[in-house]
Every structure is written in C-alpha cells, then in structure tokens.
Amino acid sequence: MQALEQTDPFQPRERHLVVVSGGTSEGSTSTMLAQDLAAATTDGLSALGIVPRVNVIELRSLASDAAAAATTLARTPELDEAVKSVESADGIIAVSPTYQASYSGIFKMFWDLVDPDLIKGVPFLLGATGGTARHSLVIDQAMGPLFSYLKALVAPTSVFAATEDWGDGDTNGLNDRIGRAGREFADLLAANEPRRQENTAGDSEPLTVTPFAQLLGNHD
C-alpha cells in the first residue's frame, strides 16, 4: 500500500499581493504611498504567520502599451504579464494620483484591460494622492464606485495623502493611517482563502521600498 504524503503542519501560509501604482513620474507620491501601504500590509501578514509574495506594477512604464492595447487589443508581453498578475492575485493595493477630481487616465485604462470576472470578490486596498486635501474625496467619489462596479471586495479603510502630509514630523498622522489600513487589510486577506488558480505571471519579486529622502524629491 502506497504511503500517504506527509505535510508539514507548521508550513507558513502564503498570499500573493499585487501593488498597482498609477503615478506618472519616477519617485512619485503615488508610488511612495503604494509602497508604504504594501510594507504595512506585509508586516501585518507576517505577524499573522502568513508569507507575503509581492508584485509591484508601476503603470507609467506601461502607458504606451496600455494605450495601444485599448485600440488594437494587442498586448505586449510586459503588459500581459502585469494584467495576469493582477488577475491571479489574492489581494491588490491600488493607488492613483488625482487629476480633475478623479483617477489618472493610465490608471483607468489599465483596469479596462483586466477581466472583471477574475477580480470579482478579490480584496482591494485603495489609496490616492493629491496636491491638497480638497481632493480627499476622490476615493469615495471616483475610485470606490469603479471597483464596486467591478465587484471587488474593497476594504473599508483607505488612505488619501496630500503633498503636505509628506512633510517632516508626520503632523497629519499619515504614518498612523497607513499602518492602520495595512493591518486591517492584512486581516481581510487572512480571512479570505488564497486563490487556487495558477499565478501566470511567474514568481513575484520582493518588495523594494525606496527611502523617503529619495522619493520626496519628486511628487505627482
């Protein structure tokens, strides 16, 4: 009689987390916020005994590819890999700069390429950046409706960061808001079973967080 394969009861669980930044410049505040939310979430997952696997997608490098795909339906390998990574994720962090009281054009164009059926019920943590706090409703009025329409599971806590929030001393409590959102999102990911489909994007790269001093030199 063939012996049954033994499994290690102490093997850590995993979650595939994809981080999508709609920032349009290198070292943008949107990318900064996306990375900080990812770091807070991975800390939360690790505290729960869950191993995070993280893919970071910066849409600015895919802008031309996404525009071509929107008109010709042809995808470059890089764009196809990014879309499939999102479609196979256990959880997604999506951050956009604010333009004309809404998300950026490249941000919307990318999500138009994603199959809605493959992100239905997937947990999302939303974030946005803007020049002033008067843009802070962009998540509730623009991003939230978009992902609700796509039937994503949007986390109740989101983070908006104005330019002034990145100043010295964290006077507006941005770090606390990021930490809280990350912990709550980690709890949401832990409560959801990992998806059983193959990750067609291949092995994910570890999260690299750029130092604040470098990122502060360039904002959306």
N, C-alpha and C positions, 0 to 999 in steps of 0.2 A: 504494500500500500504506500503511495507516494506521500511523503511528509508535507504538511501544510507549511506554507511560507510564514515565517515569524516576522511580525512588525514591531518596530521599536515604539513602545507606548510613550516615550519621552521625546519623540521626534517633534521639533517645533512645527507649528502650522505656518503657512505662507499666505500672503496676499499680494497680488500684482497691482501696484498703484501707478497710474499714469498721470503725469503733470503736464498740462497744456497751458502755455503762456502765449497770449496774444500781443505781447509787447512788440513794438515796431523798431526799437533801436537796441544796440548792444548794451547790456547792463541796465536795462530799463527798470523802472519801479515795479512794473507788472511781473517781470521775471524775478525780481527780488522778493516780491510778495509770494509768488508761486513757490519759490524755493523755501521760504520760511514756513509756509503752510505745510509743505511736504516734510520738512525737518520736524515740525511739531507733531505731525501725524505719525511719522516713523518712530519717533520717541514713544508716542502713545501705544503703538502696536507692539514695540519691543517690550514695554512694561507689561503688556498682556500676554507675553510669551509667543507673539506672532512675528515671523520673519518677513519684513517688507522687501519686495522686489520693485524697484522704481525705474520707470522710463520718463525722461524729461523731453518734451517736444516744444521747441521754440518755433512758432508759426512764421516768424519773419523770414526764416530761411526757406520756407515752403511757399511763399506768397506767389511767385511766378508759376510754380507747379499747380497750385490750387486754382489760380485764375484760368490756366489752360484747361484743367480738368473740368471746370464749370462750363466751358463752352464746347469742348471736344469729347468729354467723357474719358479721355485717355489719361492715365496716371503714371507718373514717373515711379521708379522703384522706391525712392525715398518717401514720396507722398503715400504710396500704397502701404509701406511699412508703418508709417505713422497712423494711418486710418485703421489698419488691422490691429495695431497695438491698443488703440482706444476701444475697439470693438470686442477685445478679449479681456479687458481689464476687470478686476474685482472692485476697483474704486477709482474715481477720477477727480483731480483737482483742476478746475478751470478758472483762469484769471484773464481779464481783459482790461486794457485802458479804456477810458471813457472818451467817446467822440460824439459831439452833437447829442448829448444826453442818452447815448446808447453804447453798445459794444462796438469794437472796431470791425471794419469790413472784412479783414482777413479772418477774424475770429468767426464771424457768421459763415463765411464761405467754406471754412473747414468743416463746420458742423453740418453744412448742407451735403457734404460728401460722405458722412457717416450713415450707415444703415440704422434707422431708428429702432428696428426690431432687436438689434444686437446691443443696444444700451438701455433698453426698457428695464426698469427696476434696478439699474446699477446705481450705487451711491455716488453722489456728486457733492463736492465742497466748492462753493463759488467764492470768488474774490474779484475785486475791481480796484482800479486806481484812478485818480483824477487830480487835477491841479488844485482844486479847493473842495471843501466839504459840501458845497452846494450840489455836487454830483453824487452824493452818497446814496441816493435812491435808485441809482442805475441798476443795482442788483435786483431790487424788488420790482421795478417797473419794466426792465428790459431782459435781463439775464434769467430771472426766475421764470417768467412766462415762457421763454424759449425752451428751457429744459423741462418744464412741466408739460408743455406740448409734446415733447419727445418722450414723455412718461418716465423720465429719470427719477430716481429717488433723491431729491435734493435735501441736503442736511439743513436743519432749521437755523443753524448759526453760520453766518457768512462774515466776510471781512472786507470793508472798504478802507482804503488808505489814501489820504490826501498827501500832497507833497510835503506839507508842514509836519506830517506825522513821522517823517524820517529824520527829523532834527535830533540834535544831541539831547539826551536825558529822557527820551520817550515820554514827554509830558502829556501826551494824549492817550497813553496806555496801549499803544499798538502791540507791543510785545505780549501783553496780557491777553489781548483779544485774539492774537494769533495762537497763543498757547491753548486757550480755551477751545477755540474752533478745532485745532488739531486733535486735542484729547477727545472731544465729542465725536469727531469724525472717525477716529480710531475705534471708539466704542461701537459706532454704527457698522464699520467694516467687520469687526469681530462678531457682531450679532448676525451678519449675513454669511451664508455658506459661500466658500470660494467657488468660482465658476468652473464647470467641468469641461469646457472646450479647450482645445489646444491653443496655446499662445503662438499665433502665426508670425509674430514679429521677432521671434527668437529670444535669446537670453537678454535680459534687461541690464543696463549699466547702472552702477551705483550712483546715488545722488551726490552731486558735487555742489556745494554751497559756496558761492563767491563771497569773499569778505565784504562787509558793509562799506569800508572805506573805498573800495574799488567801484562798487555799484553806485554810490552816492554821486559820482561824477557825471552821471548821465541819467535823465529822467524822461518819461513819456510826456 
